[in-house]
Amino acid sequence: MRPPRPSNSSAQWLIEDRSMSTLSAYGMGPGGFRVNRPLNEYEQVHHFNLRKSASQQVHYDLSLIHFNSTFVECVDKWYAMRGFVAMAGAGFGFAALFGIFATLYGLYMLGEWIFLLPLIMLLPLLWFVKKLIFSDAFTYTHYPIRFNRKNRQVYAFRRDGTVLKAGWDELYWTIYNTKIGLGGGDLNVMGHLLDKDGVTVKESIALSLVDAGEPGRQNLLMFFEFFRRYMEEGPGPVLEALKPTPLIMLPPIDRQRESWWFGWELLTAGLKGMPLLQLLFQVFFLPMSLFRWIVMRTSKIPRWPQWVEDECRIEPGDPWRRDPGYRDEAAIEAYTAAARARQR
């Protein structure tokens, strides 16, 4: 493991070390996030000013692993959808194998060499299927992102097991629009590490929440504000702004693999309160939860290198420390009671 570099030059040496690759280490699927490209117009318009509130409210999207006075740690964009890419790859794989066996059968039974053409076309699909499955399974269970407010550094676990370290103020935080999906495209918060020209994206990290449309953009403003307020004002102000929403931390995914049940709950969380839709979508959620379970069982739990842990040391007796599995039961009870009262 390479030793840590001085924090005031961390972004620069990372640009020099990583600029050869055209595929980011963070993206799911064979392609990853596009890098070595200029910032697009949408990203420039929706650039966050770290000194100004993005929203009066905050939101954390059930994405937190650790929370304390030194750092807050969250999961990446793809954590909630783990299993989907492997399931898609398996579907393409079954289709490709069926086509290959059918063409071989036709070639054997009929002796028509024309069957070689679809066979030649189907074989490369198997390579694509392998890339899909191995970008989800046999990797890491998640790719944590850590915001250290004391040294104002951001640490992100790459897909190859290395760590990006860049200054909170050096990263270009913005909303990215895929231009694909409902409502004009899927939106998510991204932090870009830019080249010396201040325009070319050299590496990208993406936070967990993905949404769409103007309501979705407002949700993303609240989501980024959670991290901005933590970094700029501290743990107390951000938890105060969160009220009356209770703080619920993820299970200890930094120490053990999640259960099948938790994976299923996470996949169906967006449809809570809509039992009919939840039931109808089980045709999709149940197989995806199985593939998610397989993905998690074949993947390694990420471990921060010791130099990261040394730079993110938690002070003994930290009053703001909230570990994995923490649930603010009193706030949950009050929040639930208020919700029931509004429904009456």
C-alpha positions in Angstrom: 0.0 0.0 0.0 1.4 3.3 -1.0 2.1 5.8 1.9 -0.1 8.8 2.4 0.9 12.1 0.7 0.7 15.5 2.3 -3.0 16.7 2.3 -2.3 20.0 0.5 -1.1 18.2 -2.6 -3.2 15.1 -2.5 -5.5 15.9 -5.4 -2.5 16.8 -7.7 -0.6 13.6 -7.2 -3.8 11.6 -7.7 -4.5 13.3 -11.0 -1.0 12.5 -12.2 -1.3 8.8 -11.1 -4.8 8.1 -12.5 -5.1 10.2 -15.6 -4.0 7.4 -18.0 -7.3 5.5 -17.6 -10.4 6.5 -19.6 -12.6 4.4 -17.3 -13.3 5.5 -13.8 -12.8 3.0 -11.0 -16.2 3.8 -9.5 -18.8 3.1 -12.2 -20.8 -0.1 -12.2 -20.9 -2.0 -15.5 -18.0 -2.4 -17.9 -17.9 1.3 -18.8 -17.8 3.1 -15.5 -18.2 6.9 -15.3 -17.0 8.9 -18.2 -13.7 10.7 -17.4 -11.2 12.7 -19.4 -14.1 14.9 -20.6 -15.1 18.5 -20.1 -17.8 19.5 -17.6 -21.1 19.6 -19.4 -23.5 22.6 -19.2 -25.8 20.9 -16.7 -22.9 20.3 -14.3 -21.8 23.9 -14.6 -25.2 25.3 -13.9 -25.8 23.1 -10.9 -22.4 23.5 -9.3 -22.6 23.7 -5.5 -21.2 26.6 -3.6 -19.7 25.1 -0.4 -20.1 28.3 1.5 -23.8 28.6 0.9 -26.7 26.4 2.0 -28.0 24.2 -0.8 -31.3 23.8 1.1 -32.9 24.7 4.4 -33.6 21.0 5.0 -31.2 18.0 5.1 -31.7 14.4 4.1 -29.3 11.4 4.4 -31.1 8.7 2.3 -30.4 5.8 4.8 -26.8 5.8 3.4 -24.7 6.3 6.5 -22.2 3.8 8.0 -20.4 5.9 10.5 -21.1 9.4 12.0 -18.9 11.1 14.6 -17.1 14.4 15.2 -14.2 13.5 12.9 -15.9 12.0 9.9 -19.1 10.8 8.3 -19.0 7.7 6.1 -21.6 6.7 3.5 -22.2 4.2 0.8 -21.8 4.9 -2.9 -24.3 5.4 -5.7 -24.6 1.8 -6.7 -25.0 0.2 -3.2 -28.8 0.3 -3.3 -28.9 -1.4 -6.7 -26.4 -4.1 -6.2 -27.6 -7.3 -7.8 -29.3 -5.6 -10.7 -26.3 -5.6 -13.0 -25.5 -9.3 -12.2 -29.2 -10.2 -12.8 -29.1 -8.4 -16.2 -25.8 -10.1 -17.1 -27.3 -13.5 -16.2 -30.4 -12.8 -18.4 -28.2 -11.9 -21.3 -26.1 -14.9 -20.6 -29.0 -17.3 -20.7 -30.2 -15.8 -23.9 -26.7 -16.0 -25.5 -26.3 -19.6 -24.4 -29.7 -20.6 -25.7 -28.9 -19.0 -29.1 -25.5 -20.7 -29.2 -27.0 -24.1 -28.5 -29.8 -23.5 -31.0 -27.3 -22.6 -33.8 -25.1 -25.6 -33.0 -28.1 -27.8 -33.1 -29.2 -26.3 -36.5 -25.6 -26.7 -37.8 -25.4 -30.3 -36.7 -28.9 -31.4 -37.7 -29.2 -29.5 -41.0 -25.6 -29.1 -42.0 -26.3 -25.5 -43.0 -23.1 -23.4 -42.7 -25.3 -20.3 -42.6 -25.8 -21.1 -38.8 -22.2 -20.1 -38.3 -23.0 -16.4 -38.8 -25.3 -16.1 -35.7 -22.8 -18.2 -33.7 -20.0 -15.8 -34.5 -22.2 -12.9 -33.5 -23.3 -14.5 -30.2 -19.9 -15.4 -28.9 -18.8 -11.8 -28.2 -22.0 -11.4 -26.2 -20.6 -13.9 -23.7 -17.6 -11.6 -23.1 -19.9 -8.7 -22.5 -21.9 -10.9 -20.1 -18.8 -11.8 -18.2 -17.9 -8.1 -17.9 -21.4 -7.3 -16.6 -21.4 -10.0 -13.9 -17.9 -9.4 -12.7 -18.5 -5.7 -12.4 -21.2 -6.5 -9.7 -20.2 -9.9 -8.2 -16.6 -10.9 -7.1 -15.8 -7.3 -6.3 -16.4 -5.4 -3.0 -19.7 -5.4 -1.1 -19.7 -1.6 -1.2 -17.4 1.4 -1.9 -17.4 3.7 1.1 -16.9 7.4 0.9 -15.6 9.2 4.0 -15.9 13.0 4.7 -13.3 14.1 7.3 -14.3 17.5 8.6 -11.2 18.0 10.8 -8.6 17.8 7.9 -11.2 18.7 5.2 -10.4 15.6 3.1 -12.6 13.2 1.3 -11.6 9.5 1.0 -13.3 7.2 -1.6 -12.7 3.5 -1.9 -12.0 2.6 -5.6 -13.2 -0.6 -7.3 -9.5 -1.7 -7.6 -9.1 -1.5 -3.8 -7.1 1.7 -3.8 -8.2 5.0 -2.2 -8.8 8.4 -3.6 -7.9 11.2 -1.3 -8.9 14.7 -2.3 -9.6 18.0 -0.5 -13.3 18.8 0.2 -12.7 22.2 -1.3 -10.8 20.8 -4.3 -13.6 18.6 -5.5 -16.1 20.0 -7.9 -19.5 19.1 -6.4 -22.5 19.2 -8.7 -25.6 17.4 -9.9 -25.1 15.1 -12.8 -27.9 14.3 -15.3 -27.7 11.0 -17.1 -30.2 12.3 -19.7 -31.6 8.8 -19.6 -34.7 7.9 -17.7 -38.0 9.4 -16.7 -38.4 13.1 -15.9 -35.6 14.2 -18.2 -33.0 11.8 -16.9 -31.7 10.4 -13.6 -30.0 12.9 -11.3 -27.3 12.3 -8.7 -24.7 14.2 -6.7 -21.2 13.8 -8.0 -17.8 15.1 -6.9 -15.3 15.6 -9.8 -11.6 15.8 -9.5 -10.6 18.2 -12.2 -7.4 18.7 -14.2 -5.3 21.8 -13.9 -7.5 23.5 -16.6 -10.4 23.4 -14.1 -12.7 21.9 -16.8 -11.6 18.4 -17.6 -12.9 15.6 -15.4 -10.2 13.2 -14.3 -12.0 11.2 -11.7 -15.5 11.1 -10.3 -17.3 9.8 -7.2 -21.1 9.6 -6.8 -23.2 9.8 -3.7 -26.0 7.3 -3.1 -29.2 9.1 -3.8 -30.6 8.9 -7.4 -33.7 10.8 -8.3 -35.4 12.5 -11.2 -37.4 15.6 -12.2 -37.6 18.9 -10.3 -38.8 17.2 -7.1 -35.9 14.9 -7.4 -33.5 17.8 -7.8 -34.9 19.4 -4.6 -34.3 16.1 -2.8 -30.7 16.1 -4.0 -30.2 19.6 -2.7 -31.3 18.4 0.7 -29.1 15.4 0.4 -26.0 17.3 -0.4 -26.8 19.8 2.2 -26.5 17.1 4.9 -22.8 16.6 4.0 -22.1 20.2 3.3 -23.5 21.3 6.7 -21.6 18.5 8.4 -18.3 19.6 6.8 -18.9 23.3 7.3 -20.8 23.5 10.6 -20.3 20.2 12.4 -22.2 17.2 13.6 -24.5 19.0 16.1 -26.0 21.5 13.6 -26.6 18.8 10.9 -28.4 16.5 13.4 -30.4 19.5 14.6 -31.4 20.3 11.1 -32.4 16.7 10.5 -35.2 16.8 13.2 -37.8 15.4 13.4 -36.5 12.8 11.0 -34.8 10.0 13.1 -31.2 9.0 12.5 -30.9 5.4 11.4 -27.6 4.0 10.5 -27.0 1.1 8.1 -26.1 -2.4 9.6 -22.4 -3.1 10.3 -21.7 -3.7 6.6 -18.1 -2.6 7.3 -17.6 -5.8 9.3 -20.1 -8.3 7.9 -22.1 -9.0 4.8 -25.7 -7.9 4.8 -28.4 -10.5 5.2 -30.8 -11.5 2.4 -33.6 -10.0 4.4 -32.0 -6.6 4.7 -31.1 -6.6 1.0 -34.8 -7.3 0.1 -36.0 -4.6 2.5 -33.6 -2.1 1.0 -34.8 -2.9 -2.6 -38.4 -2.5 -1.6 -38.0 0.5 0.7 -39.2 3.0 -1.9 -42.6 1.3 -2.0 -43.3 1.2 1.7 -46.9 2.2 2.4 -48.0 0.9 -1.0 -48.6 -2.8 -0.4 -50.3 -3.5 -3.7 -47.3 -2.1 -5.7 -44.9 -3.9 -3.4 -46.7 -7.2 -4.1 -46.8 -6.6 -7.9 -43.1 -5.7 -8.1 -42.0 -8.9 -6.2 -41.7 -10.5 -9.7 -38.7 -8.1 -10.0 -37.6 -7.6 -6.4 -37.4 -11.3 -5.4 -35.0 -12.4 -8.1 -33.0 -9.2 -7.7 -32.7 -9.8 -4.0 -31.4 -13.3 -4.7 -28.8 -11.9 -7.1 -27.9 -9.2 -4.6 -27.3 -11.9 -1.9 -25.1 -13.8 -4.4 -23.2 -10.6 -5.2 -22.6 -9.8 -1.5 -21.5 -13.4 -0.7 -18.9 -13.4 -3.6 -17.6 -10.0 -2.8 -15.0 -8.8 -0.2 -15.8 -6.3 2.5 -13.7 -3.2 1.9 -11.1 -2.3 4.5 -9.6 1.1 4.7 -5.8 1.1 4.8 -4.2 2.0 8.1 -3.1 5.4 6.9 -6.7 6.4 6.3 -7.7 5.1 9.8 -4.8 7.1 11.3 -6.0 10.3 9.6 -9.6 9.7 10.7 -9.0 8.8 14.3 -12.1 9.2 16.5 -11.5 10.9 19.8 -12.3 8.8 22.9 -15.7 9.6 24.4 -16.9 11.4 21.2 -20.5 12.5 22.1 -21.6 12.5 18.5 -20.4 9.0 17.7 -23.1 6.9 16.0 -21.9 3.5 14.9 -23.4 1.0 12.4 -26.8 -0.3 13.5 -27.6 2.7 15.6 -31.3 3.7 15.7 -32.7 6.7 17.5 -35.6 4.8 18.9 -37.2 7.8 20.7 -37.1 9.9 17.5 -38.5 6.9 15.5 -41.4 6.5 17.9 -42.2 10.2 17.9 -41.9 10.4 14.1 -44.2 7.4 13.6 -46.8 8.8 16.0 -46.8 12.1 14.2 -47.2 10.4 10.9 -50.2 8.4 12.2 -51.8 11.5 13.6 -51.6 13.2 10.2 -53.3 10.3 8.5 -56.4 10.5 10.8 
